[in-house]
Amino acid sequence: MGTGARADLVERAATLRPLLEQHRAEGEQERRLSDESIAALDEAGLFRAWVPRRFGGLETDLRTIMDATAEVTRGDAAAGWLVLILGCGDWLTGLFPDRAQEEVFGADPDTKVCQVLTPKASAERVDGGWQVSGSWAPASGCLHAGWAMLGMSLPAHGDEPADAAFGLVPMSELHIKDTWFTLGMRGTGSNLLIGENVFVPDHRLLRRGPAMRGVFPRRSNDSARYRTAVVPTLATFLIAPLLAMAEEALEHVLSQAGRKGIAFTSYQRQRDSTAFQLAVAEASTKIDVARLIADRSAAVVDGHARSGTHPGYLERARLRQHSSHAVQQCREAVDVLVSAYGASALSESDPLHAILRDVQTAARHALAHPASNAEVFGRALLDVEPNITEMI
């Protein structure tokens, strides 16, 4: 993607901030992104960033979509999260057989694909495909999606071994149960999806095992965008909204430091306190570390794709661990800033209140689980088998 096109997408994302801020409270109240916010994101091309170019998409590089997502997050964290999740759904769909891509994007390239990739249901082999019943959550963006990508377990069949898989299912064949009552990220509408005897034809299936090794059934999409390793791409992209939240928290705290005092001390301005100075330095350094990890990881992931190589097992485990560390650095930075800022951060009228709730919720994404990622990386370093997950 050219420098001009990259800057244009990021700039368009930044211009949406006032509108997204205006509708943020509505999204929290209704527990779904407002129609105005969705329309603005559509018009700016944010939801086409990872749609295949042959359907009118942009196929942006990872760094560009991360920077654009960060700009959206500064306006509304829930909107940034949906750009992340639905963008990943578009990208993963581009790895499926061409026939499935035609069904999803052929009639409407603005169709959105939510996903719950954990194999939460078992499939039964039937003529031409698989029959699945189950429930999947949390399905962020399901209230705006036309398709869902659902994780399922497949038994052995013929020459195919037992495996987990991702299956594409029209939202019209699923039921949405309203379950998303949460501390933060309320506007993402991450409800529960229920499917009963849903038919998933073979061409709408992506087997997880081969996909983790960089073997995809797609034929037409052969650009670098569709050669990137699955989990390193998802995990690295996950940093973007968390990084934006932490940066917003730092910016707000610094902006108030010259007019806000410290209770029960002689400090009339927080900025004059050595303890406060140390706190903002610590928080800023954590954010800097997260930024360095995000930039390096994006360069590594896209570098492999451009060169036509697939990162080895240890490198993929390292990228997943680095992503998790970056996410936790962002969460810890916000915690440090809230403590330094004081109890007013817990007031709903203060901008830190929403950031604190959102970052605490978003940082708990399963792909960022600190202990699991550290174990995966440690096992890879020590060549200890079997490992605890195939999602590396």
Stockholm file with secondary structure:
# STOCKHOLM 1.0

chainA/1-392         MGTGARADLVERAATLRPLLEQHRAEGEQERRLSDESIAALDEAGLFRAWVPRRFGGLETDLRTIMDATAEVTRGDAAAGWLVLILGCGDWLTGLFPDRAQEEVFGADPDTKVCQVLTPKASAERVDGGWQVSGSWAPASGCLHAGWAMLGMSLPAHGDEPADAAFGLVPMSELHIKDTWFTLGMRGTGSNLLIGENVFVPDHRLLRRGPAMRGVFPRRSNDSARYRTAVVPTLATFLIAPLLAMAEEALEHVLSQAGRKGIAFTSYQRQRDSTAFQLAVAEASTKIDVARLIADRSAAVVDGHARSGTHPGYLERARLRQHSSHAVQQCREAVDVLVSAYGASALSESDPLHAILRDVQTAARHALAHPASNAEVFGRALLDVEPNITEMI
#=GR chainA/1-392 SS CCHHHHHHHHHHHHHTHHHHHHHHHHHHHHTSCCHHHHHHHHHTTGGGTTSCGGGTCCCCCHHHHHHHHHHHHHHCHHHHHHHHHHHHHHHHHTTSCHHHHHHHHSSCTTCCEEEECSCCSBEEEETTEEEEEEEEEEETTGGGCSEEEEEEEECCBTTBCCEEEEEEEEGGGSEEECCCCCSSCGGGCCEEEEEEEEEEEGGGEEEHHHHHTTCCCCSSCCSGGGGSCHHHHHHHHHHHHHHHHHHHHHHHHHHHTTTCCCTTSSCSSGGGCHHHHHHHHHHHHHHHHHHHHHHHHHHHHHHHHHHTCCCCHHHHHHHHHHHHHHHHHHHHHHHHHHHHHCGGGGSTTSHHHHHHHHHHHHTTCGGGCHHHHHHHHHHHHHTCSSCSCSCC
#=GC SS_cons         CCHHHHHHHHHHHHHTHHHHHHHHHHHHHHTSCCHHHHHHHHHTTGGGTTSCGGGTCCCCCHHHHHHHHHHHHHHCHHHHHHHHHHHHHHHHHTTSCHHHHHHHHSSCTTCCEEEECSCCSBEEEETTEEEEEEEEEEETTGGGCSEEEEEEEECCBTTBCCEEEEEEEEGGGSEEECCCCCSSCGGGCCEEEEEEEEEEEGGGEEEHHHHHTTCCCCSSCCSGGGGSCHHHHHHHHHHHHHHHHHHHHHHHHHHHTTTCCCTTSSCSSGGGCHHHHHHHHHHHHHHHHHHHHHHHHHHHHHHHHHHTCCCCHHHHHHHHHHHHHHHHHHHHHHHHHHHHHCGGGGSTTSHHHHHHHHHHHHTTCGGGCHHHHHHHHHHHHHTCSSCSCSCC
//
